[in-house]
Amino acid sequence: MKDKIKNAKSLEELQALYTETFGKNGTMTAKLKTMATLSNEERAVVNAENTELRGLFKDKQTELENAALNAKLATEYVDVTLDCEPKNRGTLHPVTQTLKDLSAVLESMGFELWTGPEIEDDWHNFTALNTPEYHPARDMQDTFFLENGNVMRTQTSSIQIRAMEKVGVPIKMFAIGSTYRKEMDATHLPSFHQIEGLYVDKDVTMSDLIATLRTLLSKFFERDIEIRIRPSYFPFTEPSVEFDMKWGDKWLEMGGAGMVHPNVLRNCNVNPDEYQGFAFGFGWDRMAMLKYGLDDIRKFYDGDVRWLKNTGF
Ligand code: DAH
């Protein structure tokens, strides 16, 4: 039996031998049944045989199972070096990446993200921003009007109003999103992106504004950015400025800012004798172009994967 076990060629054969030995009518089973009638020496012999046979079965079983597994591995394998159809991994679009970068910077500075509708009513897009209907500054923005009197929002400034109306002051918020104007060339599109910041509290000053803009741009571009401000005009700020940033040896116009006009605060039920704040707003498509070295803003929206790949995205 020992040789038979050692020479078994398959698990089935081994199973048959096992039944022959330890089954109901097995040879070993029969011997074990007689144990009670045996002398101590005889018992020891049977016990030793019992243990040895069980060990042999176990070893052989392991050996046969391993052999079966190895045979399977030898035939069923995957060649990981085989060519297959290349799969493109998706990436974030430069515009989305920029949106995330800017948001992360402003959030790190304690500004809270707000959103608002892209179809906006006259009050939030213009009137509450101290730009009533007769106001000549409405002409500054080539507005898309809808038939019902609403507009495609021309500026994210509308969200300042929505935020102050909703939660009042003090407030430190920003908004980021699409804005719409009737214009189109290599650096302007009818739909573009703006970011807007607002900080109103009891002792906010112009120097807070300048520090905020400088920090925002420096963190975004990951280098020290020099900025300068020039006097300007916006209906919703007084005084108003435009700010530029130094890029190489050039000054680039970035956007508008200023101290929130008392009328704007009043329109949101905030007492301007008690509270003051700054606001800023700018289009950031060009910032994405500068940061990622892109040249034609229209490509942002073509959805051309080859171009996106070439940008390194
Ligand atoms: N909304 C202005 C624009 O679209 C930009 C702007 C200027 C926003 C001054 C502001 C601000 O919040 O204070 O041109």
py3Dmol code that shows the C-alpha trace and the ligand (Angstrom):
import py3Dmol

protein = """\
ATOM      1  CA  MET A   1       0.000   0.000   0.000  1.00  0.00           C
ATOM      2  CA  LYS A   2       2.799   2.405   0.848  1.00  0.00           C
ATOM      3  CA  ASP A   3       4.292   2.064  -2.635  1.00  0.00           C
ATOM      4  CA  LYS A   4       0.878   2.387  -4.221  1.00  0.00           C
ATOM      5  CA  ILE A   5       0.344   5.667  -2.376  1.00  0.00           C
ATOM      6  CA  LYS A   6       3.772   6.972  -3.352  1.00  0.00           C
ATOM      7  CA  ASN A   7       3.189   6.082  -7.008  1.00  0.00           C
ATOM      8  CA  ALA A   8      -0.354   7.414  -7.295  1.00  0.00           C
ATOM      9  CA  LYS A   9      -0.683   9.418 -10.498  1.00  0.00           C
ATOM     10  CA  SER A  10      -3.803  11.410  -9.767  1.00  0.00           C
ATOM     11  CA  LEU A  11      -5.965  12.712  -6.964  1.00  0.00           C
ATOM     12  CA  GLU A  12      -8.715  10.307  -8.063  1.00  0.00           C
ATOM     13  CA  GLU A  13      -6.362   7.341  -7.781  1.00  0.00           C
ATOM     14  CA  LEU A  14      -5.229   8.535  -4.373  1.00  0.00           C
ATOM     15  CA  GLN A  15      -8.834   8.940  -3.245  1.00  0.00           C
ATOM     16  CA  ALA A  16      -9.535   5.304  -4.288  1.00  0.00           C
ATOM     17  CA  LEU A  17      -6.532   4.097  -2.279  1.00  0.00           C
ATOM     18  CA  TYR A  18      -7.657   6.125   0.694  1.00  0.00           C
ATOM     19  CA  THR A  19     -11.093   4.498   0.601  1.00  0.00           C
ATOM     20  CA  GLU A  20      -9.405   1.126   0.309  1.00  0.00           C
ATOM     21  CA  THR A  21      -7.447   1.890   3.492  1.00  0.00           C
ATOM     22  CA  PHE A  22      -9.591   4.109   5.680  1.00  0.00           C
ATOM     23  CA  GLY A  23     -13.056   3.627   4.144  1.00  0.00           C
ATOM     24  CA  LYS A  24     -15.866   1.772   5.869  1.00  0.00           C
ATOM     25  CA  ASN A  25     -14.453  -1.577   4.735  1.00  0.00           C
ATOM     26  CA  GLY A  26     -10.871  -0.352   4.572  1.00  0.00           C
ATOM     27  CA  THR A  27      -7.927  -2.493   5.591  1.00  0.00           C
ATOM     28  CA  MET A  28      -6.758  -0.030   8.207  1.00  0.00           C
ATOM     29  CA  THR A  29     -10.292   0.489   9.470  1.00  0.00           C
ATOM     30  CA  ALA A  30     -10.558  -3.261  10.049  1.00  0.00           C
ATOM     31  CA  LYS A  31      -7.289  -3.304  11.950  1.00  0.00           C
ATOM     32  CA  LEU A  32      -8.320  -0.378  14.118  1.00  0.00           C
ATOM     33  CA  LYS A  33     -11.547  -2.161  14.994  1.00  0.00           C
ATOM     34  CA  THR A  34      -9.563  -5.012  16.549  1.00  0.00           C
ATOM     35  CA  MET A  35      -7.501  -2.713  18.775  1.00  0.00           C
ATOM     36  CA  ALA A  36      -9.418  -3.643  21.948  1.00  0.00           C
ATOM     37  CA  THR A  37      -8.344  -7.270  21.583  1.00  0.00           C
ATOM     38  CA  LEU A  38      -4.665  -6.525  21.028  1.00  0.00           C
ATOM     39  CA  SER A  39      -1.706  -6.456  23.376  1.00  0.00           C
ATOM     40  CA  ASN A  40       0.059  -3.206  24.056  1.00  0.00           C
ATOM     41  CA  GLU A  41       2.911  -4.030  21.671  1.00  0.00           C
ATOM     42  CA  GLU A  42       0.509  -4.995  18.900  1.00  0.00           C
ATOM     43  CA  ARG A  43      -1.441  -1.809  19.419  1.00  0.00           C
ATOM     44  CA  ALA A  44       1.682   0.263  19.136  1.00  0.00           C
ATOM     45  CA  VAL A  45       2.424  -1.355  15.785  1.00  0.00           C
ATOM     46  CA  VAL A  46      -1.089  -0.631  14.466  1.00  0.00           C
ATOM     47  CA  ASN A  47      -0.936   2.949  15.722  1.00  0.00           C
ATOM     48  CA  ALA A  48       2.414   3.526  14.055  1.00  0.00           C
ATOM     49  CA  GLU A  49       1.112   2.122  10.782  1.00  0.00           C
ATOM     50  CA  ASN A  50      -2.005   4.257  11.052  1.00  0.00           C
ATOM     51  CA  THR A  51       0.054   7.418  11.559  1.00  0.00           C
ATOM     52  CA  GLU A  52       2.486   6.597   8.788  1.00  0.00           C
ATOM     53  CA  LEU A  53      -0.263   5.897   6.246  1.00  0.00           C
ATOM     54  CA  ARG A  54      -2.138   9.068   7.077  1.00  0.00           C
ATOM     55  CA  GLY A  55       1.095  11.037   6.684  1.00  0.00           C
ATOM     56  CA  LEU A  56       1.773   9.438   3.334  1.00  0.00           C
ATOM     57  CA  PHE A  57      -1.713  10.234   2.075  1.00  0.00           C
ATOM     58  CA  LYS A  58      -1.397  13.831   3.191  1.00  0.00           C
ATOM     59  CA  ASP A  59       1.999  14.370   1.594  1.00  0.00           C
ATOM     60  CA  LYS A  60       0.917  12.747  -1.637  1.00  0.00           C
ATOM     61  CA  GLN A  61      -2.230  14.820  -1.729  1.00  0.00           C
ATOM     62  CA  THR A  62      -0.234  18.050  -1.345  1.00  0.00           C
ATOM     63  CA  GLU A  63       2.202  16.905  -4.020  1.00  0.00           C
ATOM     64  CA  LEU A  64      -0.576  16.056  -6.491  1.00  0.00           C
ATOM     65  CA  GLU A  65      -2.460  19.287  -5.804  1.00  0.00           C
ATOM     66  CA  ASN A  66       0.675  21.352  -6.383  1.00  0.00           C
ATOM     67  CA  ALA A  67       1.362  19.484  -9.586  1.00  0.00           C
ATOM     68  CA  ALA A  68      -2.179  20.172 -10.772  1.00  0.00           C
ATOM     69  CA  LEU A  69      -1.843  23.873  -9.931  1.00  0.00           C
ATOM     70  CA  ASN A  70       1.502  24.152 -11.701  1.00  0.00           C
ATOM     71  CA  ALA A  71       0.100  22.446 -14.767  1.00  0.00           C
ATOM     72  CA  LYS A  72      -2.751  24.945 -14.774  1.00  0.00           C
ATOM     73  CA  LEU A  73      -0.404  27.905 -14.352  1.00  0.00           C
ATOM     74  CA  ALA A  74       1.732  26.653 -17.206  1.00  0.00           C
ATOM     75  CA  THR A  75      -1.164  26.674 -19.645  1.00  0.00           C
ATOM     76  CA  GLU A  76      -3.329  29.508 -18.352  1.00  0.00           C
ATOM     77  CA  TYR A  77      -1.217  32.671 -18.235  1.00  0.00           C
ATOM     78  CA  VAL A  78      -1.548  36.218 -19.387  1.00  0.00           C
ATOM     79  CA  ASP A  79       1.261  37.730 -21.352  1.00  0.00           C
ATOM     80  CA  VAL A  80       1.365  41.220 -19.910  1.00  0.00           C
ATOM     81  CA  THR A  81       3.833  42.319 -22.560  1.00  0.00           C
ATOM     82  CA  LEU A  82       1.335  41.757 -25.372  1.00  0.00           C
ATOM     83  CA  ASP A  83       0.353  44.824 -27.372  1.00  0.00           C
ATOM     84  CA  CYS A  84      -3.147  46.082 -26.769  1.00  0.00           C
ATOM     85  CA  GLU A  85      -5.155  49.023 -27.891  1.00  0.00           C
ATOM     86  CA  PRO A  86      -3.836  52.155 -26.168  1.00  0.00           C
ATOM     87  CA  LYS A  87      -6.242  53.591 -23.642  1.00  0.00           C
ATOM     88  CA  ASN A  88      -6.286  57.351 -23.113  1.00  0.00           C
ATOM     89  CA  ARG A  89      -6.349  58.398 -19.524  1.00  0.00           C
ATOM     90  CA  GLY A  90      -8.670  61.300 -18.899  1.00  0.00           C
ATOM     91  CA  THR A  91      -7.306  64.495 -17.377  1.00  0.00           C
ATOM     92  CA  LEU A  92      -8.814  67.682 -16.105  1.00  0.00           C
ATOM     93  CA  HIS A  93      -9.290  70.388 -18.727  1.00  0.00           C
ATOM     94  CA  PRO A  94      -6.985  73.401 -18.203  1.00  0.00           C
ATOM     95  CA  VAL A  95     -10.034  75.553 -17.451  1.00  0.00           C
ATOM     96  CA  THR A  96     -11.249  73.144 -14.780  1.00  0.00           C
ATOM     97  CA  GLN A  97      -7.764  72.849 -13.340  1.00  0.00           C
ATOM     98  CA  THR A  98      -7.463  76.632 -13.137  1.00  0.00           C
ATOM     99  CA  LEU A  99     -10.858  76.898 -11.482  1.00  0.00           C
ATOM    100  CA  LYS A 100      -9.763  74.377  -8.878  1.00  0.00           C
ATOM    101  CA  ASP A 101      -6.405  76.094  -8.337  1.00  0.00           C
ATOM    102  CA  LEU A 102      -7.964  79.525  -7.855  1.00  0.00           C
ATOM    103  CA  SER A 103     -10.631  78.165  -5.535  1.00  0.00           C
ATOM    104  CA  ALA A 104      -8.024  76.363  -3.451  1.00  0.00           C
ATOM    105  CA  VAL A 105      -5.989  79.547  -3.053  1.00  0.00           C
ATOM    106  CA  LEU A 106      -8.970  81.671  -2.034  1.00  0.00           C
ATOM    107  CA  GLU A 107     -10.269  79.027   0.330  1.00  0.00           C
ATOM    108  CA  SER A 108      -6.840  78.866   1.965  1.00  0.00           C
ATOM    109  CA  MET A 109      -7.207  82.617   2.548  1.00  0.00           C
ATOM    110  CA  GLY A 110     -10.568  82.199   4.285  1.00  0.00           C
ATOM    111  CA  PHE A 111     -12.895  83.074   1.400  1.00  0.00           C
ATOM    112  CA  GLU A 112     -16.015  80.964   1.045  1.00  0.00           C
ATOM    113  CA  LEU A 113     -17.220  79.735  -2.349  1.00  0.00           C
ATOM    114  CA  TRP A 114     -20.634  80.945  -3.567  1.00  0.00           C
ATOM    115  CA  THR A 115     -22.479  80.231  -6.780  1.00  0.00           C
ATOM    116  CA  GLY A 116     -25.262  81.997  -8.639  1.00  0.00           C
ATOM    117  CA  PRO A 117     -27.353  81.559 -11.778  1.00  0.00           C
ATOM    118  CA  GLU A 118     -25.951  82.269 -15.240  1.00  0.00           C
ATOM    119  CA  ILE A 119     -29.305  83.688 -16.334  1.00  0.00           C
ATOM    120  CA  GLU A 120     -29.573  86.638 -14.036  1.00  0.00           C
ATOM    121  CA  ASP A 121     -32.218  89.248 -13.312  1.00  0.00           C
ATOM    122  CA  ASP A 122     -31.651  92.939 -13.771  1.00  0.00           C
ATOM    123  CA  TRP A 123     -31.508  93.604 -10.041  1.00  0.00           C
ATOM    124  CA  HIS A 124     -28.571  91.304  -9.306  1.00  0.00           C
ATOM    125  CA  ASN A 125     -26.620  91.898 -12.498  1.00  0.00           C
ATOM    126  CA  PHE A 126     -27.048  95.687 -12.589  1.00  0.00           C
ATOM    127  CA  THR A 127     -29.400  97.618 -10.350  1.00  0.00           C
ATOM    128  CA  ALA A 128     -28.256  96.369  -6.951  1.00  0.00           C
ATOM    129  CA  LEU A 129     -24.697  96.900  -8.132  1.00  0.00           C
ATOM    130  CA  ASN A 130     -25.453 100.613  -8.255  1.00  0.00           C
ATOM    131  CA  THR A 131     -26.091 100.488 -12.001  1.00  0.00           C
ATOM    132  CA  PRO A 132     -29.746 101.478 -12.413  1.00  0.00           C
ATOM    133  CA  GLU A 133     -31.345 101.461 -15.821  1.00  0.00           C
ATOM    134  CA  TYR A 134     -30.420 104.996 -16.812  1.00  0.00           C
ATOM    135  CA  HIS A 135     -26.818 104.489 -15.773  1.00  0.00           C
ATOM    136  CA  PRO A 136     -24.315 105.006 -18.624  1.00  0.00           C
ATOM    137  CA  ALA A 137     -22.017 102.321 -17.138  1.00  0.00           C
ATOM    138  CA  ARG A 138     -24.428  99.673 -18.421  1.00  0.00           C
ATOM    139  CA  ASP A 139     -22.868 100.296 -21.814  1.00  0.00           C
ATOM    140  CA  MET A 140     -19.510  99.066 -20.493  1.00  0.00           C
ATOM    141  CA  GLN A 141     -20.771  95.533 -20.847  1.00  0.00           C
ATOM    142  CA  ASP A 142     -22.171  94.246 -24.122  1.00  0.00           C
ATOM    143  CA  THR A 143     -25.078  92.424 -22.625  1.00  0.00           C
ATOM    144  CA  PHE A 144     -27.057  89.515 -24.040  1.00  0.00           C
ATOM    145  CA  PHE A 145     -30.671  90.319 -23.138  1.00  0.00           C
ATOM    146  CA  LEU A 146     -33.338  87.638 -22.936  1.00  0.00           C
ATOM    147  CA  GLU A 147     -36.870  88.368 -24.073  1.00  0.00           C
ATOM    148  CA  ASN A 148     -38.247  88.359 -20.534  1.00  0.00           C
ATOM    149  CA  GLY A 149     -35.879  91.126 -19.435  1.00  0.00           C
ATOM    150  CA  ASN A 150     -33.342  88.825 -17.783  1.00  0.00           C
ATOM    151  CA  VAL A 151     -29.756  88.788 -18.974  1.00  0.00           C
ATOM    152  CA  MET A 152     -26.956  86.317 -19.419  1.00  0.00           C
ATOM    153  CA  ARG A 153     -24.923  87.467 -16.439  1.00  0.00           C
ATOM    154  CA  THR A 154     -22.221  89.825 -17.632  1.00  0.00           C
ATOM    155  CA  GLN A 155     -20.231  89.631 -14.415  1.00  0.00           C
ATOM    156  CA  THR A 156     -19.908  87.411 -11.376  1.00  0.00           C
ATOM    157  CA  SER A 157     -20.413  90.574  -9.288  1.00  0.00           C
ATOM    158  CA  SER A 158     -24.092  89.575  -9.216  1.00  0.00           C
ATOM    159  CA  ILE A 159     -23.138  86.864  -6.736  1.00  0.00           C
ATOM    160  CA  GLN A 160     -21.821  89.437  -4.239  1.00  0.00           C
ATOM    161  CA  ILE A 161     -25.360  90.708  -4.026  1.00  0.00           C
ATOM    162  CA  ARG A 162     -26.920  87.275  -3.716  1.00  0.00           C
ATOM    163  CA  ALA A 163     -24.498  86.328  -0.945  1.00  0.00           C
ATOM    164  CA  MET A 164     -24.997  89.531   1.085  1.00  0.00           C
ATOM    165  CA  GLU A 165     -28.765  89.334   0.655  1.00  0.00           C
ATOM    166  CA  LYS A 166     -28.713  85.805   1.977  1.00  0.00           C
ATOM    167  CA  VAL A 167     -26.286  85.876   4.897  1.00  0.00           C
ATOM    168  CA  GLY A 168     -25.577  89.571   5.449  1.00  0.00           C
ATOM    169  CA  VAL A 169     -22.277  90.773   6.849  1.00  0.00           C
ATOM    170  CA  PRO A 170     -19.530  90.270   7.896  1.00  0.00           C
ATOM    171  CA  ILE A 171     -18.808  88.206   4.820  1.00  0.00           C
ATOM    172  CA  LYS A 172     -15.726  86.919   3.053  1.00  0.00           C
ATOM    173  CA  MET A 173     -16.782  85.169  -0.142  1.00  0.00           C
ATOM    174  CA  PHE A 174     -15.757  84.454  -3.676  1.00  0.00           C
ATOM    175  CA  ALA A 175     -17.584  83.269  -6.742  1.00  0.00           C
ATOM    176  CA  ILE A 176     -16.238  81.741  -9.868  1.00  0.00           C
ATOM    177  CA  GLY A 177     -17.991  80.907 -13.111  1.00  0.00           C
ATOM    178  CA  SER A 178     -19.029  81.711 -16.648  1.00  0.00           C
ATOM    179  CA  THR A 179     -20.007  85.183 -17.772  1.00  0.00           C
ATOM    180  CA  TYR A 180     -21.350  86.352 -21.125  1.00  0.00           C
ATOM    181  CA  ARG A 181     -20.781  89.358 -23.378  1.00  0.00           C
ATOM    182  CA  LYS A 182     -21.194  90.088 -27.078  1.00  0.00           C
ATOM    183  CA  GLU A 183     -17.543  89.984 -28.121  1.00  0.00           C
ATOM    184  CA  MET A 184     -15.233  87.589 -29.913  1.00  0.00           C
ATOM    185  CA  ASP A 185     -11.621  87.611 -31.110  1.00  0.00           C
ATOM    186  CA  ALA A 186      -8.378  85.755 -30.314  1.00  0.00           C
ATOM    187  CA  THR A 187      -8.425  86.902 -26.704  1.00  0.00           C
ATOM    188  CA  HIS A 188     -12.170  87.389 -26.106  1.00  0.00           C
ATOM    189  CA  LEU A 189     -15.061  84.977 -26.283  1.00  0.00           C
ATOM    190  CA  PRO A 190     -18.793  85.576 -25.843  1.00  0.00           C
ATOM    191  CA  SER A 191     -18.568  83.234 -22.880  1.00  0.00           C
ATOM    192  CA  PHE A 192     -15.623  83.578 -20.549  1.00  0.00           C
ATOM    193  CA  HIS A 193     -14.790  83.003 -16.924  1.00  0.00           C
ATOM    194  CA  GLN A 194     -14.621  85.430 -14.050  1.00  0.00           C
ATOM    195  CA  ILE A 195     -13.748  85.287 -10.431  1.00  0.00           C
ATOM    196  CA  GLU A 196     -15.144  87.639  -7.873  1.00  0.00           C
ATOM    197  CA  GLY A 197     -14.098  88.319  -4.310  1.00  0.00           C
ATOM    198  CA  LEU A 198     -15.856  90.247  -1.566  1.00  0.00           C
ATOM    199  CA  TYR A 199     -14.792  90.972   1.978  1.00  0.00           C
ATOM    200  CA  VAL A 200     -17.025  93.165   4.142  1.00  0.00           C
ATOM    201  CA  ASP A 201     -16.424  93.775   7.817  1.00  0.00           C
ATOM    202  CA  LYS A 202     -15.968  96.674  10.230  1.00  0.00           C
ATOM    203  CA  ASP A 203     -12.390  97.580   9.467  1.00  0.00           C
ATOM    204  CA  VAL A 204     -11.533  96.337   5.987  1.00  0.00           C
ATOM    205  CA  THR A 205      -9.254  98.698   4.080  1.00  0.00           C
ATOM    206  CA  MET A 206      -7.724  99.220   0.674  1.00  0.00           C
ATOM    207  CA  SER A 207      -4.427  97.754   1.877  1.00  0.00           C
ATOM    208  CA  ASP A 208      -6.249  94.485   2.705  1.00  0.00           C
ATOM    209  CA  LEU A 209      -7.421  94.497  -0.899  1.00  0.00           C
ATOM    210  CA  ILE A 210      -3.924  94.994  -2.299  1.00  0.00           C
ATOM    211  CA  ALA A 211      -2.430  92.321  -0.044  1.00  0.00           C
ATOM    212  CA  THR A 212      -5.210  89.904  -1.004  1.00  0.00           C
ATOM    213  CA  LEU A 213      -4.689  90.429  -4.740  1.00  0.00           C
ATOM    214  CA  ARG A 214      -0.941  90.056  -4.472  1.00  0.00           C
ATOM    215  CA  THR A 215      -1.227  86.913  -2.367  1.00  0.00           C
ATOM    216  CA  LEU A 216      -3.864  85.420  -4.649  1.00  0.00           C
ATOM    217  CA  LEU A 217      -1.783  85.924  -7.796  1.00  0.00           C
ATOM    218  CA  SER A 218       1.475  84.834  -6.146  1.00  0.00           C
ATOM    219  CA  LYS A 219      -0.016  81.643  -4.807  1.00  0.00           C
ATOM    220  CA  PHE A 220      -1.717  80.878  -8.096  1.00  0.00           C
ATOM    221  CA  PHE A 221       1.431  81.357 -10.188  1.00  0.00           C
ATOM    222  CA  GLU A 222       3.632  79.895  -7.438  1.00  0.00           C
ATOM    223  CA  ARG A 223       6.076  82.783  -7.522  1.00  0.00           C
ATOM    224  CA  ASP A 224       6.233  86.338  -6.147  1.00  0.00           C
ATOM    225  CA  ILE A 225       3.985  88.495  -8.301  1.00  0.00           C
ATOM    226  CA  GLU A 226       4.296  92.255  -8.322  1.00  0.00           C
ATOM    227  CA  ILE A 227       1.064  94.154  -8.788  1.00  0.00           C
ATOM    228  CA  ARG A 228       0.133  97.776  -9.290  1.00  0.00           C
ATOM    229  CA  ILE A 229      -3.185  99.587  -9.105  1.00  0.00           C
ATOM    230  CA  ARG A 230      -4.474 102.414 -11.262  1.00  0.00           C
ATOM    231  CA  PRO A 231      -7.477 104.656 -10.563  1.00  0.00           C
ATOM    232  CA  SER A 232     -10.521 103.538 -12.525  1.00  0.00           C
ATOM    233  CA  TYR A 233     -14.281 103.546 -12.449  1.00  0.00           C
ATOM    234  CA  PHE A 234     -16.867 100.921 -11.602  1.00  0.00           C
ATOM    235  CA  PRO A 235     -20.356 101.815 -10.426  1.00  0.00           C
ATOM    236  CA  PHE A 236     -20.199  99.356  -7.547  1.00  0.00           C
ATOM    237  CA  THR A 237     -16.961 100.527  -5.965  1.00  0.00           C
ATOM    238  CA  GLU A 238     -15.672 103.841  -4.634  1.00  0.00           C
ATOM    239  CA  PRO A 239     -12.787 104.355  -4.960  1.00  0.00           C
ATOM    240  CA  SER A 240     -12.331 102.014  -7.907  1.00  0.00           C
ATOM    241  CA  VAL A 241      -9.096 100.690  -9.277  1.00  0.00           C
ATOM    242  CA  GLU A 242      -7.823  98.460 -11.991  1.00  0.00           C
ATOM    243  CA  PHE A 243      -4.942  96.210 -11.128  1.00  0.00           C
ATOM    244  CA  ASP A 244      -2.102  94.960 -13.268  1.00  0.00           C
ATOM    245  CA  MET A 245       0.489  92.321 -12.639  1.00  0.00           C
ATOM    246  CA  LYS A 246       4.085  92.249 -13.743  1.00  0.00           C
ATOM    247  CA  TRP A 247       4.813  89.408 -16.147  1.00  0.00           C
ATOM    248  CA  GLY A 248       8.371  89.402 -17.444  1.00  0.00           C
ATOM    249  CA  ASP A 249       9.034  93.065 -18.144  1.00  0.00           C
ATOM    250  CA  LYS A 250       5.427  93.840 -19.066  1.00  0.00           C
ATOM    251  CA  TRP A 251       2.465  94.989 -17.017  1.00  0.00           C
ATOM    252  CA  LEU A 252      -0.661  92.994 -17.809  1.00  0.00           C
ATOM    253  CA  GLU A 253      -4.128  94.319 -17.041  1.00  0.00           C
ATOM    254  CA  MET A 254      -5.828  91.840 -14.779  1.00  0.00           C
ATOM    255  CA  GLY A 255      -9.121  93.177 -13.517  1.00  0.00           C
ATOM    256  CA  GLY A 256     -11.098  95.613 -11.429  1.00  0.00           C
ATOM    257  CA  ALA A 257     -11.460  96.194  -7.746  1.00  0.00           C
ATOM    258  CA  GLY A 258     -12.258  98.788  -5.140  1.00  0.00           C
ATOM    259  CA  MET A 259     -14.018  99.575  -1.905  1.00  0.00           C
ATOM    260  CA  VAL A 260     -17.654  98.481  -2.030  1.00  0.00           C
ATOM    261  CA  HIS A 261     -19.894 101.461  -2.849  1.00  0.00           C
ATOM    262  CA  PRO A 262     -22.197 102.490   0.037  1.00  0.00           C
ATOM    263  CA  ASN A 263     -25.203 102.170  -2.301  1.00  0.00           C
ATOM    264  CA  VAL A 264     -24.373  98.523  -2.928  1.00  0.00           C
ATOM    265  CA  LEU A 265     -24.239  97.871   0.816  1.00  0.00           C
ATOM    266  CA  ARG A 266     -27.533  99.724   1.303  1.00  0.00           C
ATOM    267  CA  ASN A 267     -29.133  97.658  -1.480  1.00  0.00           C
ATOM    268  CA  CYS A 268     -28.270  94.570   0.544  1.00  0.00           C
ATOM    269  CA  ASN A 269     -29.569  96.055   3.809  1.00  0.00           C
ATOM    270  CA  VAL A 270     -26.093  96.662   5.178  1.00  0.00           C
ATOM    271  CA  ASN A 271     -25.370  99.886   6.995  1.00  0.00           C
ATOM    272  CA  PRO A 272     -22.407 101.555   5.222  1.00  0.00           C
ATOM    273  CA  ASP A 273     -21.679 103.706   8.305  1.00  0.00           C
ATOM    274  CA  GLU A 274     -20.921 100.541  10.195  1.00  0.00           C
ATOM    275  CA  TYR A 275     -19.475  98.240   7.550  1.00  0.00           C
ATOM    276  CA  GLN A 276     -17.092  98.605   4.673  1.00  0.00           C
ATOM    277  CA  GLY A 277     -15.336  96.191   2.399  1.00  0.00           C
ATOM    278  CA  PHE A 278     -13.453  95.544  -0.751  1.00  0.00           C
ATOM    279  CA  ALA A 279     -14.418  93.667  -3.902  1.00  0.00           C
ATOM    280  CA  PHE A 280     -12.493  92.528  -6.894  1.00  0.00           C
ATOM    281  CA  GLY A 281     -13.291  90.772 -10.116  1.00  0.00           C
ATOM    282  CA  PHE A 282     -11.408  89.554 -13.125  1.00  0.00           C
ATOM    283  CA  GLY A 283     -11.507  87.185 -16.053  1.00  0.00           C
ATOM    284  CA  TRP A 284      -9.210  84.266 -15.454  1.00  0.00           C
ATOM    285  CA  ASP A 285      -9.082  82.549 -18.834  1.00  0.00           C
ATOM    286  CA  ARG A 286      -5.943  84.529 -19.587  1.00  0.00           C
ATOM    287  CA  MET A 287      -4.408  83.427 -16.297  1.00  0.00           C
ATOM    288  CA  ALA A 288      -4.928  79.837 -17.380  1.00  0.00           C
ATOM    289  CA  MET A 289      -3.242  80.671 -20.691  1.00  0.00           C
ATOM    290  CA  LEU A 290      -0.272  82.253 -18.921  1.00  0.00           C
ATOM    291  CA  LYS A 291       0.118  79.521 -16.348  1.00  0.00           C
ATOM    292  CA  TYR A 292      -0.062  76.702 -18.843  1.00  0.00           C
ATOM    293  CA  GLY A 293       1.586  78.482 -21.786  1.00  0.00           C
ATOM    294  CA  LEU A 294      -1.419  78.408 -24.143  1.00  0.00           C
ATOM    295  CA  ASP A 295      -1.884  80.901 -26.962  1.00  0.00           C
ATOM    296  CA  ASP A 296      -5.406  80.907 -28.387  1.00  0.00           C
ATOM    297  CA  ILE A 297      -8.315  81.176 -25.984  1.00  0.00           C
ATOM    298  CA  ARG A 298     -10.735  79.733 -28.566  1.00  0.00           C
ATOM    299  CA  LYS A 299      -8.956  76.383 -28.322  1.00  0.00           C
ATOM    300  CA  PHE A 300     -10.228  76.078 -24.769  1.00  0.00           C
ATOM    301  CA  TYR A 301     -13.666  75.285 -26.079  1.00  0.00           C
ATOM    302  CA  ASP A 302     -12.966  73.347 -29.280  1.00  0.00           C
ATOM    303  CA  GLY A 303     -12.838  70.075 -27.418  1.00  0.00           C
ATOM    304  CA  ASP A 304      -9.898  68.982 -29.577  1.00  0.00           C
ATOM    305  CA  VAL A 305      -8.166  66.192 -27.694  1.00  0.00           C
ATOM    306  CA  ARG A 306      -4.982  66.488 -29.805  1.00  0.00           C
ATOM    307  CA  TRP A 307      -4.579  70.100 -28.729  1.00  0.00           C
ATOM    308  CA  LEU A 308      -5.263  69.222 -25.101  1.00  0.00           C
ATOM    309  CA  LYS A 309      -2.618  66.515 -25.213  1.00  0.00           C
ATOM    310  CA  ASN A 310      -0.097  68.994 -26.628  1.00  0.00           C
ATOM    311  CA  THR A 311      -0.722  71.361 -23.753  1.00  0.00           C
ATOM    312  CA  GLY A 312       0.641  68.714 -21.437  1.00  0.00           C
ATOM    313  CA  PHE A 313      -2.779  67.967 -19.998  1.00  0.00           C
TER     314      PHE A 313
END
"""
ligand_1 = """\
14
DAH
N -17.430 93.188 -12.645
C -16.321 93.909 -13.221
C -16.201 93.557 -14.694
O -16.765 92.588 -15.092
C -15.046 93.564 -12.519
C -15.041 94.104 -11.139
C -14.549 95.369 -10.902
C -15.538 93.396 -10.106
C -14.510 95.893 -9.620
C -15.530 93.896 -8.816
C -14.989 95.154 -8.606
O -15.988 93.234 -7.769
O -14.976 95.637 -7.344
O -15.537 94.231 -15.402
"""
view = py3Dmol.view(width=600, height=400)
view.addModel(protein, "pdb")
view.setStyle({"model": 0}, {"cartoon": {"style": "trace"}})
view.addModel(ligand_1, "xyz")
view.setStyle({"model": 1}, {"stick": {}})
view.zoomTo()
view.show()
